[in-house]
Amino acid sequence: MRYTLLLHFPEPTDGALDPAEVAAAMAAFDDYASALDRAGALVSAEMLQPTAETTTVVSVGGDLVVSTSPPSPSDDPLAGSVVIDVPDLATAIEWAERAPSAAWGRVEIRPSAVRYVDGAWRAEASAG
């Protein structure tokens, strides 16, 4: 079963983090991704650019509007995602608990419903 771990945590302001803290967090995420990879569970992992780099497409009155304004402020914006393929939700929870950002934000676990593979949308197995 595929799950996406959505990593939410506050974006630091310029100069808010000590370079040693940044290096430690990067090392922790490297260790985490390496552990997922060694376990054969890692499908992909990505950290996102700051929300200031967001482009949004939304339908307004039937017209598509592209906005380069940052999304509404949030205490914990989406900062990254990790897609894993594991046997069950219990295993996904174990990996979510190991995510370094669980210590300073939250990790949302979402089972995949469908995915596009080899030219077609395919349903995922039930998470139940």
N, C-alpha and C positions, 0 to 999 in steps of 0.2 A: 504494500500500500504506500502510495506517495503522499507525503505531507509537506506543506510549506510552513516553515517557522518564520513568522514575520517579527522582525526585531524592531521594537519601538523604544526609543529613549531620547531624552532632551538633546538638542543640538547645542554644543558649547559655543560660546561667543569667542571672538578672536582674543587670544591671550588668556582664556579662562583655564586652559589645561597646561600643566607643566609638561615640557617635552618628554620627561621621564615617564609620566603617566600615559602619554600617547604611545610611547615605545612599548610599555608594559601591556597596554590594551591590544596593540597590534600583535605582540608575541602571543598573547592569550588566544586571540582569534586564529592565529596561524596554528597553534597547538590544537585548537578545537577542530578546525577544518581538516587538519592532518589525521586526527583521531577518527573523524567521520569517514574520511577517505580510506584509511586502513581497515575500518570495519565494513567497507563495501556499501555504506549507506548514502554517501554523498552523491547527489545528482548535480547540484550547482550551489554556489554561494556567492552572494554579491552584497557589497556595501554601497549605499547610494550617495550621490552628491548631496550637498545641503539643500533644504527645501527652497532656498532662493533660486536654485537652478531648475525648478519645476516648470513644466509647460503642461497646461490642462486643456483638454478639448471637451466641451460640454454643449448639449443641445439647448438652445434658448429659443422658444417660440418656433421650433422646427428648423432653425438655422444652427449650424455648427459654429461655435465661437472658440477661437484659440486664445488662451490667456497665458502670458508669461509672468503673471503675478504669483507670488508665493501663495500656497494654500492658507486657509484660516489658521491662526496660531493654535498650537496644541501643546499640552504638557509633554506629550510623548509622540512625536511624529514618526512615521515609518522611516527607518534608517537603513534597513537591509533585509535580505531574505536568504534563507537556506532551504533548498529543496532536498528532501531525503526520501529514500525508498526503504522502508522498514516493515517488519511483519505486522505491527499493530500499534494502536494508540499508546499503549503503555511504554513501548520502546521509543515512540516519538516524544513522549513526556520526559523520559530519561535523557534524551539528547537535548531537549529544550532546557532542562534544568542545568545542563552542563555548558550552555551558551554563556560566554563571558558577560554579555550585556544583561543577563538575568539579574546580575548583582546591582545594576543601576537603572534598569528600565523594566520592560515586560516583554515576554515572548508569547506571541499568539500562535497557536497551532491550528492549521486549517487543512483538512483532508482534501486531496484533489478530487474533483468530480469528473472532469474530462480533460484530455490532453490531445494535442495535435501531433500525430506520429505517422510518418510515411504517407503523407498526403491525405490523412483522414482524422476526424475527431474520434477518439476512442474513450469509452466509459472506463473509469477506474473501478476496481473492486470495492465493495461496500466496506466502510470503516467499522461497521457494527460488529 
